[in-house]
Amino acid sequence: MSQATLPRDDKCNGWYQLLDAPAPARRLNSSESADWLVIGAGFTGLAAARRVAELRPHDRVVLLEALRVGQGASGRNTGFVIDLPHKRDLEGDDLAHKQKVLSLNRAAVDDLETLVRRHRIDCGWSRAGKYQGAVGERGLQYLDHYETLLKEFDYPYRRLARDELAPILGTRHYAGAIYTANTALMQPAALVRGLGETLPGNVELYEHTPVVTLARSAGQWCATTPEGEVRATRLLLGSNIYAREFGFLKHRMLPVMTFASMTCALNDEEMALFSTAPHHFGLTPADHAGTTVRLTPDRRLIIRNQYRFVPRYHDDLAERTRIRKGHRDSFEARYPSLAHVPFEATWGGACGLSRNYTAFFGRVGDAAWMSGVHQSVGAARGTISGKLLAELATGEDSDQLADMLAISGRPAINPPEPFLSLGVKARMKQAAWASRSEM
Ligand SMILES: Cc1cc2nc3c(=O)[nH]c(=O)nc-3n(C[C@H](O)[C@H](O)[C@H](O)COP(=O)(O)OP(=O)(O)OC[C@H]3O[C@@H](n4cnc5c(N)ncnc54)[C@H](O)[C@@H]3O)c2cc1C
């Protein structure tokens, strides 16, 4: 049984730095038994733990998180909870598939909104919608294609030209965009911390408690942590890409990082660029390899772009300097009059992709279930699939679960090393080069 490579916090997450210091972590320092063990407290693990606890109110659920809640990828993203199907789920002519993905993602947005309202989670939650933005000719071609796809399944949208976009986005950089209304925007570290703080009473959350080894013996799962262990009848994996460390989907996930930088809060004069209400927005790139931009309700601009293949789940500091420089270039190209505004933080997060853009949802072993590989859109997909994973594992039956099973597939198997690293790196370089005008 090998020791897992564990998540680590680089202390760079700009969202997390904006939060108050949390209460001290409850760490596991004893030997415990539980009905359910959930590993990982991101969107997936939190939703799975919550749902299983609701369905089995007399069962004991233990949720183990290596870091503090909000320090992992779920607290590091750009805060879009997107209802629309993404990439492969949006392509093709299987309209029934697209409708299922759409209705599941919508259920995720609704579920999160209900929890935010019920527990008054202060995370800047807003149904602001999102812009899909094109900078140049390449982006406009992607936008035309996107428009065709939206029309095909009758999804309402508004197409905007440069002049209409400029007062909203505060820049004339975008040649065009498509606005869709049902995406929610939020502060991800605040949201997941809030979700972790409001779990049902029969969930015990231990933070700073990484699972170091995981084994099955005598019909039980046994997870050892640095100072304790948990024996549980059933296992739900919400550890996403790190599930590889325990041998799950080991050769089917691609560990990649993507990165974001955040400015300090803009002053009144700087905010004058954004003359049209609501004075905050989210924009994703028409060309997927382009740049995501957000203006937050607390007046910060965020730039996200670039991917790196990270077999050990982290990049090095020299690389981070290059990434920050790339963010700076993207920022100043959009906002030349804000060139004096500094970045307060630059961070990255490890996500799981697969070569065939297929997420995984289902059983991975005896009394073990996993949902992961959410292709960089895990806020919605992690939330709904985590909830439905609990339903699958408890034997519940629902239309949502049937839909989730119907849209799930098997991530493609990776070629062996060194071909994998060489291939992924070459593909990323090629995509970055081809999309440089959209960065
Ligand atoms: C910069 C950036 C921007 C992004 N923007 C968006 C966006 O706007 N919208 C969107 O939908 N998605 C976005 N994503 C992707 C999104 O963050 C992920 O898809 C999502 O976080 C996946 O959620 P998850 O719960 O499945 O996995 P994770 O968030 O990775 O959670 C897994 C958890 O498991 C824990 N863990 C792992 N191993 C162990 C262990 N051995 N023991 C205990 N705990 C363990 C980790 O610490 C982690 O907290 C972005 C990602 C990044 C990095």
The ligand as a Gaussian input file, in Angstrom:
#p B3LYP/6-31G(d) Opt

LIG

0 1
 C       -8.179000      28.987000     -11.604000
 C       -9.362000      28.076000     -11.780000
 C      -10.558000      28.571000     -12.298000
 C      -11.672000      27.729000     -12.445000
 N      -12.870000      28.289000     -12.767000
 C      -14.015000      27.551000     -12.688000
 C      -15.283000      28.172000     -12.778000
 O      -15.401000      29.398000     -12.884000
 N      -16.379000      27.372000     -12.717000
 C      -16.278000      26.003000     -12.559000
 O      -17.298000      25.319000     -12.540000
 N      -15.075000      25.412000     -12.404000
 C      -13.947000      26.140000     -12.436000
 N      -12.728000      25.559000     -12.193000
 C      -12.684000      24.094000     -11.938000
 C      -13.247000      23.758000     -10.566000
 O      -12.567000      24.464000      -9.566000
 C      -13.128000      22.241000     -10.350000
 O      -13.786000      21.573000     -11.410000
 C      -13.789000      21.859000      -9.023000
 O      -13.092000      22.449000      -7.968000
 C      -13.850000      20.349000      -8.852000
 O      -14.457000      20.111000      -7.615000
 P      -14.220000      18.773000      -6.803000
 O      -14.904000      18.911000      -5.507000
 O      -14.583000      17.620000      -7.657000
 O      -12.641000      18.689000      -6.618000
 P      -11.667000      19.625000      -5.773000
 O      -12.156000      21.014000      -5.711000
 O      -10.295000      19.379000      -6.330000
 O      -11.776000      19.013000      -4.325000
 C      -11.081000      17.847000      -3.955000
 C      -10.715000      17.993000      -2.489000
 O      -10.149000      16.767000      -2.069000
 C       -9.104000      17.051000      -1.167000
 N       -8.208000      15.888000      -1.132000
 C       -7.478000      15.386000      -2.152000
 N       -6.746000      14.327000      -1.745000
 C       -7.045000      14.161000      -0.433000
 C       -6.605000      13.233000       0.553000
 N       -5.683000      12.276000       0.278000
 N       -7.125000      13.334000       1.807000
 C       -8.059000      14.272000       2.093000
 N       -8.477000      15.200000       1.201000
 C       -7.984000      15.138000      -0.050000
 C       -8.457000      18.289000      -1.760000
 O       -7.696000      19.003000      -0.806000
 C       -9.659000      19.069000      -2.260000
 O      -10.136000      20.003000      -1.328000
 C      -11.583000      26.347000     -12.097000
 C      -10.377000      25.854000     -11.585000
 C       -9.294000      26.696000     -11.406000
 C       -8.044000      26.145000     -10.822000

